[in-house]
């Protein structure tokens, strides 16, 4: 029986969402990789961060509180993977990943501030400024960023490679990347921006650092230019997929998945995929983002399965019943 013209034919692309097996962080090929590198990443973070007892203790407590707050460590694991696929050896990839996690955490601390997204909770705990006060939180974020670049400058690698890695990361984090995207995010609150502007913003706010994790790991390990280009292409596509999921989670996710109450983006008038496109078109965009990420996986064989499972981990954060409903014609 034909569907009514009001309902229309549901696009086929969203079915790709269900085609990717949903994964827990520790399951599948991605989980095996994550479990392999996770201890080294945590050890590197602990080694790089000053102890809480070191003066001034307040800022070091805030830095450690924010870093060791149960993050998924996707960015450092991707950096270590890029280094490994380039043929890198030793712990340089792990220390690179730790430095990138410090940069990511700095951005989260500042993101939560009252003058930015004004979030009281992060990963189910009080956000840094709610725990330690705004001034200490600002300085903790600043301290993490400075410490990250010190760690990058000390990477055990030839100077030329260190310089390329530093250049890659500064470009991804600065006003052409994360910071620039955050500026547009703030300036877009309460406005109905175009879908193209939304993509532009998220390519920088979220995608730039995710892409950079793979490319900086590859640069550090001496990756070939051809593979480096494929890594960058996947990283860009995956970054947008990650943001589509993140935006949808604010509408659909549980407290467990979010670590806070949902609906915060809507209350603040944030420019998100659901607010600009609506849920139906956001589901289509999600399916397209999954399809594009799958098509751009940069390597074949067992290493390629790591990327497939990572996509499943990210998409699997959304409610299973919603994904199944999304896949039905």
Secondary structure, DSSP 8 states (H G I E B T S, - for coil): ----TTT----STTHHHHHS----TTSHHHHHHHHHHHHHHHHHHHHHS--TTSSSHHHHHHHHHHHTS----HHHHHHHHHHHHTT--SSHHHHHHHHHHHHHHHHHHHHTSTTTT--SEETTEE-HHHHH-HHHHHHHHHHHHHHHHHHHHT-SS-HHHHHHHHHHHHHHHSTTTHHHHHHHHHHTTTS---HHHHHHHHIIIIIHHHHHHHHHHHHHHT--HHHHHHHHHHHHHHHHHHHHHHHHHHHH--HHHHSS-TTHHHHHT---HHHHHHHHHHHHHHHHHHHHHHHT----HHHHHHHHHHHHHHHTTS-HHHHHHHH--
